[in-house]
Amino acid sequence: MKHLLLFLLLPLCNYAQTNLMSKEEANKYLYDKSTKVAITHICEKQPYYPIVSPYKEGEFIEKDGRILQVTKIAKDETFCVAYIFLDGSKLSEKEIADVREEILKKHKEGAAFKDLIKQYNTDGNPNSEYFSFSEKGIVPQFTAAVKSHNPGDVFTIDVPQKKWYYVVMRHADNLLPVYVTRSAALPKK
């Protein structure tokens, strides 16, 4: 049984050792202005956390056709929420109010928030079930609303000047390190 488990885990351990790029190439690629790069905060609940957590600041990881660099390991207080984004540029205020009412009713009746995210979220973020951010990392209205609620609370947030409307569930604050990464698709060879 031990050998079978080791055999199954080996491919997971080796993915970052396939260095398709040198450190210099990876660094140049991730910081090239023409490369489309995403900055991501990865908290303990997100799928990439076990992948990035063994790495130190500055190290590179290749996974799933992407190159990631751990740029910072945040030790500061980080908030963790699940959210459903409703795009005010595509929905009227009435539609947003109706959808919110439906979401809150379904949640109160026992629907799992993660299922409601799949059904209603309009921004396509696969990490919206465990979205983490620091006070500096999001618009002030969002941060203030999250800070004013307790873990487990479900509430709405409006950022009308940007046409952003949310239904949010606050998770417990993340006290473990948050890994800030730069990531981009690997260049085609």
Backbone hydrogen bonds in HBPLUS format (Angstrom, degrees):
<---DONOR---> <-ACCEPTOR-->    atom                        ^
c    i                          cat <-CA-CA->   ^        H-A-AA   ^      H-
h    n   atom  resd res      DA  || num        DHA   H-A  angle D-A-AA Bond
n    s   type  num  typ     dist DA aas  dist angle  dist       angle   num
A0005-LEU N   A0001-MET O   2.96 MM   4  6.23 164.2  1.99 156.0 159.4     1
A0006-LEU N   A0002-LYS O   2.94 MM   4  6.14 161.5  1.98 148.8 154.1     2
A0007-PHE N   A0003-HIS O   2.87 MM   4  6.00 156.1  1.93 144.8 151.7     3
A0008-LEU N   A0004-LEU O   2.96 MM   4  6.24 148.8  2.06 147.0 155.3     4
A0009-LEU N   A0005-LEU O   2.95 MM   4  6.18 147.1  2.06 148.1 157.3     5
A0010-LEU N   A0006-LEU O   2.95 MM   4  5.95 143.2  2.08 150.4 158.2     6
A0012-LEU N   A0009-LEU O   2.96 MM   3  5.35 125.1  2.27 109.8 124.1     7
A0013-CYS N   A0009-LEU O   3.16 MM   4  6.51 145.5  2.29 150.5 160.8     8
A0013-CYS N   A0010-LEU O   3.07 MM   3  5.13 123.4  2.40  99.2 113.6     9
A0014-ASN N   A0010-LEU O   3.11 MM   4  6.28 141.2  2.27 152.5 162.9    10
A0017-GLN N   A0014-ASN O   2.98 MM   3  5.29 152.2  2.06 112.8 121.7    11
A0026-ALA N   A0022-SER O   2.89 MM   4  6.11 165.6  1.91 155.3 159.3    12
A0027-ASN N   A0023-LYS O   2.89 MM   4  5.98 164.1  1.92 148.4 153.1    13
A0028-LYS N   A0024-GLU O   2.93 MM   4  6.09 165.2  1.95 149.5 153.8    14
A0029-TYR N   A0025-GLU O   2.85 MM   4  5.99 160.9  1.88 150.1 155.9    15
A0030-LEU N   A0026-ALA O   2.91 MM   4  6.07 169.0  1.92 156.9 159.0    16
A0031-TYR N   A0027-ASN O   3.17 MM   4  6.23 141.1  2.33 143.1 152.3    17
A0032-ASP N   A0029-TYR O   3.36 MM   3  5.24 163.6  2.39 100.8 105.6    18
A0035-THR N   A0032-ASP O   3.03 MM   3  5.51 161.1  2.07 116.9 122.9    19
A0038-ALA N   A0183-SER O   2.86 MM 145  5.29 162.0  1.89 151.8 157.9    20
A0183-SER N   A0038-ALA O   2.91 MM 145  5.29 145.3  2.04 144.5 155.2    21
A0040-THR N   A0181-THR O   2.93 MM 141  5.28 159.0  1.98 146.6 153.5    22
A0181-THR N   A0040-THR O   2.82 MM 141  5.28 161.5  1.85 152.9 159.0    23
A0042-ILE N   A0179-TYR O   2.84 MM 137  5.10 160.0  1.88 138.5 145.4    24
A0179-TYR N   A0042-ILE O   3.09 MM 137  5.10 159.7  2.13 143.5 140.2    25
A0046-GLN N   A0043-CYS O   3.09 MM   3  5.78 162.8  2.12 124.1 129.2    26
A0049-TYR N   A0046-GLN O   3.04 MM   3  5.56 159.2  2.08 118.5 125.1    27
A0051-ILE N   A0048-TYR O   2.98 MM   3  5.13 127.8  2.26 102.3 117.2    28
A0052-VAL N   A0048-TYR O   2.96 MM   4  6.25 159.7  2.00 164.3 169.7    29
A0053-SER N   A0049-TYR O   2.88 MM   4  5.69 156.8  1.93 159.6 164.7    30
A0055-TYR N   A0052-VAL O   2.95 MM   3  5.60 162.3  1.98 126.8 132.7    31
A0059-GLU N   A0056-LYS O   3.13 MM   3  5.78 165.2  2.16 138.3 140.5    32
A0058-GLY N   A0070-VAL O   2.54 MM  12  5.38 168.6  1.55 172.2 169.2    33
A0070-VAL N   A0059-GLU O   3.04 MM  11  5.73 156.3  2.09 162.8 167.6    34
A0061-ILE N   A0068-LEU O   2.76 MM   7  5.07 150.9  1.84 148.6 153.3    35
A0068-LEU N   A0061-ILE O   2.76 MM   7  5.07 164.7  1.78 157.0 161.5    36
A0063-LYS N   A0066-ARG O   2.95 MM   3  5.34 156.9  2.01 145.3 152.9    37
A0066-ARG N   A0063-LYS O   2.85 MM   3  5.34 150.6  1.93 118.6 128.2    38
A0186-LEU N   A0065-GLY O   2.84 MM 121  5.61 174.0  1.84 140.1 140.1    39
A0067-ILE N   A0184-ALA O   2.84 MM 117  5.61 162.3  1.87 166.9 172.4    40
A0184-ALA N   A0067-ILE O   3.07 MM 117  5.61 147.2  2.18 147.8 158.0    41
A0069-GLN N   A0182-ARG O   2.86 MM 113  5.29 147.5  1.97 150.8 160.3    42
A0182-ARG N   A0069-GLN O   2.97 MM 113  5.29 151.3  2.05 144.5 153.0    43
A0071-THR N   A0180-VAL O   2.80 MM 109  5.70 148.0  1.90 150.4 160.8    44
A0072-LYS N   A0180-VAL O   3.32 MM 108  5.04 154.3  2.39 138.0 137.0    45
A0180-VAL N   A0072-LYS O   2.78 MM 108  5.04 172.0  1.78 159.4 160.7    46
A0074-ALA N   A0178-VAL O   2.70 MM 104  5.05 148.0  1.80 164.9 160.2    47
A0178-VAL N   A0074-ALA O   3.21 MM 104  5.05 160.3  2.25 136.1 142.0    48
A0174-ASN N   A0078-THR O   3.08 MM  96  5.51 144.2  2.22 151.1 159.2    49
A0079-PHE N   A0133-PHE O   2.84 MM  54  5.47 157.9  1.89 168.9 161.5    50
A0133-PHE N   A0079-PHE O   2.96 MM  54  5.47 148.7  2.06 147.0 156.3    51
A0171-HIS N   A0080-CYS O   2.83 MM  91  5.36 156.1  1.89 145.8 150.1    52
A0081-VAL N   A0131-PHE O   2.84 MM  50  5.29 163.2  1.87 150.5 154.2    53
A0131-PHE N   A0081-VAL O   2.76 MM  50  5.29 160.1  1.80 173.7 167.3    54
A0082-ALA N   A0169-MET O   2.78 MM  87  5.10 159.4  1.83 151.3 158.5    55
A0169-MET N   A0082-ALA O   2.79 MM  87  5.10 162.8  1.82 151.5 155.0    56
A0083-TYR N   A0128-SER O   2.87 MM  45  5.55 151.8  1.95 147.4 156.9    57
A0084-ILE N   A0167-VAL O   2.77 MM  83  5.13 145.9  1.88 151.5 162.0    58
A0167-VAL N   A0084-ILE O   2.96 MM  83  5.13 143.8  2.10 138.9 149.8    59
A0122-THR N   A0085-PHE O   3.01 MM  37  5.66 156.5  2.06 144.1 151.6    60
A0086-LEU N   A0165-TYR O   2.64 MM  79  5.05 160.1  1.68 164.8 164.5    61
A0165-TYR N   A0086-LEU O   3.21 MM  79  5.05 138.6  2.39 143.0 152.1    62
A0090-LYS N   A0087-ASP O   3.05 MM   3  5.56 159.5  2.10 112.7 119.3    63
A0091-LEU N   A0087-ASP O   2.97 MM   4  6.13 137.7  2.15 147.7 160.7    64
A0088-GLY N   A0163-LYS O   2.77 MM  75  4.40 150.1  1.86 150.5 146.7    65
A0096-ILE N   A0092-SER O   2.92 MM   4  6.20 160.2  1.96 153.3 159.0    66
A0097-ALA N   A0093-GLU O   2.94 MM   4  6.13 162.2  1.97 148.0 152.8    67
A0098-ASP N   A0094-LYS O   2.89 MM   4  6.12 160.3  1.93 151.6 157.1    68
A0099-VAL N   A0095-GLU O   2.89 MM   4  6.06 163.9  1.91 152.1 156.3    69
A0100-ARG N   A0096-ILE O   2.89 MM   4  6.02 165.1  1.91 153.1 157.6    70
A0101-GLU N   A0097-ALA O   2.98 MM   4  6.13 161.7  2.01 146.1 151.3    71
A0102-GLU N   A0098-ASP O   3.01 MM   4  6.25 156.1  2.07 145.6 152.0    72
A0103-ILE N   A0099-VAL O   2.87 MM   4  6.13 160.0  1.91 154.6 160.0    73
A0104-LEU N   A0100-ARG O   2.86 MM   4  6.08 174.1  1.86 162.5 163.0    74
A0105-LYS N   A0101-GLU O   2.95 MM   4  6.06 154.6  2.02 143.9 151.4    75
A0106-LYS N   A0102-GLU O   2.93 MM   4  6.11 166.8  1.95 150.8 154.4    76
A0107-HIS N   A0103-ILE O   2.89 MM   4  6.10 160.3  1.92 153.6 159.5    77
A0108-LYS N   A0104-LEU O   2.94 MM   4  6.07 159.5  1.98 144.0 149.8    78
A0109-GLU N   A0105-LYS O   2.97 MM   4  6.21 140.8  2.12 144.2 155.3    79
A0111-ALA N   A0106-LYS O   2.93 MM   5  5.46 163.3  1.95 148.7 143.5    80
A0110-GLY N   A0107-HIS O   2.96 MM   3  5.14 158.4  2.01 106.2 112.7    81
A0115-ASP N   A0112-ALA O   3.03 MM   3  5.34 129.5  2.30 104.2 117.1    82
A0116-LEU N   A0112-ALA O   3.14 MM   4  6.55 150.5  2.23 147.7 156.5    83
A0117-ILE N   A0113-PHE O   2.87 MM   4  6.18 148.3  1.97 149.6 158.6    84
A0118-LYS N   A0114-LYS O   3.22 MM   4  6.46 160.5  2.26 139.5 143.3    85
A0119-GLN N   A0115-ASP O   3.11 MM   4  6.35 146.8  2.22 140.0 149.0    86
A0120-TYR N   A0116-LEU O   2.84 MM   4  5.92 157.5  1.89 154.8 159.6    87
A0121-ASN N   A0117-ILE O   2.93 MM   4  5.05 158.0  1.98 135.5 142.0    88
A0128-SER N   A0125-ASN O   3.36 MM   3  5.59 156.7  2.41 117.5 115.2    89
A0130-TYR N   A0127-ASN O   3.18 MM   3  5.64 139.0  2.36 110.8 120.0    90
A0137-GLY N   A0134-SER O   2.95 MM   3  5.23 154.4  2.01 112.5 120.8    91
A0142-PHE N   A0139-VAL O   3.08 MM   3  5.59 125.3  2.39 113.6 126.2    92
A0143-THR N   A0139-VAL O   3.25 MM   4  6.60 164.9  2.28 157.5 161.2    93
A0144-ALA N   A0140-PRO O   2.88 MM   4  5.99 171.9  1.88 157.9 160.5    94
A0145-ALA N   A0141-GLN O   3.04 MM   4  6.09 159.8  2.08 141.8 147.4    95
A0146-VAL N   A0142-PHE O   3.02 MM   4  6.25 163.9  2.05 153.6 158.0    96
A0147-LYS N   A0143-THR O   2.91 MM   4  6.10 167.3  1.93 157.7 161.4    97
A0148-SER N   A0144-ALA O   3.09 MM   4  6.23 137.7  2.28 140.6 151.1    98
A0148-SER N   A0145-ALA O   3.22 MM   3  5.20 129.4  2.49  93.4 106.5    99
A0149-HIS N   A0146-VAL O   3.15 MM   3  5.49 166.0  2.17 113.5 117.5   100
A0153-ASP N   A0150-ASN O   3.00 MM   3  5.64 164.7  2.02 141.6 145.0   101
A0152-GLY N   A0170-ARG O   2.63 MM  18  5.45 173.9  1.64 157.3 156.5   102
A0170-ARG N   A0153-ASP O   3.04 MM  17  5.75 153.2  2.11 158.2 165.5   103
A0155-PHE N   A0168-VAL O   2.85 MM  13  5.36 153.9  1.91 150.6 159.3   104
A0168-VAL N   A0155-PHE O   2.70 MM  13  5.36 171.2  1.71 166.4 169.7   105
A0157-ILE N   A0166-TYR O   3.12 MM   9  5.07 153.2  2.20 124.1 128.6   106
A0166-TYR N   A0157-ILE O   2.87 MM   9  5.07 159.1  1.91 156.7 160.0   107
A0159-VAL N   A0164-TRP O   2.80 MM   5  5.01 156.5  1.85 170.6 164.0   108
A0162-LYS N   A0159-VAL O   3.02 MM   3  5.77 151.0  2.11 121.4 129.4   109
A0164-TRP N   A0159-VAL O   3.16 MM   5  5.01 173.2  2.16 130.6 130.0   110
A0163-LYS N   A0160-PRO O   3.03 MM   3  4.54 144.6  2.16  91.9 102.9   111
